[in-house]
């Protein structure tokens, strides 16, 4: 699987939410920094080439749908972050958030509870 650009990820987030959509419907989801119709269409074409989306033709329009689930991409992206920045160590990731994002004791206890419930 390939990493998505910011523009690609933004459109995938919308497509995951909508489940299937025409280019215009995706464009309507943008609340700010709305790109042009052709920009969205181009990004959808790139996503299709990368194997992230496919489409059905309905009349003269293409209705796009995701081929990769949000969960599967999230797993890939988080594994990438762990590998690139934290040497694959979850404890280094948690340590980073504890130090840089000022996690309080309640949040750390919540993390511990989550990990213990997954045993």
C-alpha positions, 0 to 999 in steps of 0.5 A: 500500500502507498502513502496518501498525499494530504489531498488524497487523504482528505478526499478518502476521508470524505469517501469513507464517510459517504461510502459511495459518491459522485465527484460533485457530492465529494466537492459538496463535503468541503466546508473550507478551502474548496478545490475546483471540480477538476481538482477533485476529479483528478485526485479521484483518478490518481486514487483509482490508479493507486488502487484506493478507489473504483467507480461505477458508470451511471449515465455520463457520471462516475460514482466512486467507492473505496476499495481500501477500508479506513481501518486498513489504511489507518493501520498502515499509516500508524505502522508507518508513523511508528516505524519512521519516528519511534523505531517501531516502539509503542512505548516511545510513541506514548512517551512522546505524547506524555511529554509533548502533548502533556498527557495527564495521569487520567489519560495515561490510566485510560491508555493502560486500561485500554491495553489491559482490556485487549489482553 
